């Protein structure tokens, strides 16, 4: 593997990282923003109110997103295996 191939692979890995993590991060952002607005409107400043809804919604969002996430990671691992086989090691 030469430097250009390594750079292409690193670029693809970063793209897959963003593709896999962004839906969960966006869900967490939306819930956090909603909770923050709710806290600002009601002036309830309970610490657990900021964490518990986010944790629950993120885990619930992962259930339908896991097949997509695992598929993307599987494709990346298959490419890694193909590169290892192609390089003879």
LINBEL-V773286 format. One record per backbone hydrogen bond with DSSP energy under -1.0 kcal/mol. NH is the residue of the N-H (numbers start at 1). CO is the residue of the C=O. E is the energy in kcal/mol with one decimal. If there is no record, write none. Layout:
[[NH/CO/E] [NH/CO/E]]
This chain:
[[6/2/-2.1] [7/3/-2.4] [8/4/-2.3] [9/5/-2.5] [10/6/-2.5] [11/7/-2.3] [12/8/-2.4] [13/9/-2.5] [14/10/-2.2] [15/11/-2.1] [16/12/-2.4] [17/13/-2.4] [18/14/-2.3] [19/15/-2.5] [20/16/-2.6] [21/17/-2.3] [22/18/-2.1] [25/21/-2.3] [26/22/-2.7] [27/23/-2.0] [28/24/-2.5] [29/25/-2.4] [30/26/-2.5] [31/27/-2.5] [32/28/-2.5] [33/29/-2.5] [34/30/-2.3] [35/31/-2.7] [36/32/-2.4] [37/33/-2.4] [38/34/-2.5] [39/35/-2.8] [40/36/-2.2] [41/37/-2.4] [42/38/-2.4] [43/39/-1.9] [50/47/-1.4] [52/48/-2.3] [55/51/-2.6] [56/52/-2.5] [57/53/-2.7] [58/54/-2.6] [59/55/-2.2] [60/56/-2.3] [61/57/-2.5] [62/58/-1.7] [63/59/-1.0] [65/61/-1.2] [66/62/-2.1] [69/65/-2.6] [70/66/-3.2] [71/67/-2.2] [72/68/-2.2] [73/69/-2.2] [74/70/-2.6] [75/71/-2.2] [76/72/-1.9] [77/73/-2.5] [78/74/-2.4] [79/75/-1.9] [80/76/-2.2] [81/77/-2.6] [82/78/-2.4] [83/79/-2.4] [84/80/-2.3] [85/81/-2.5] [86/82/-2.6] [87/83/-1.8] [89/84/-1.8]]
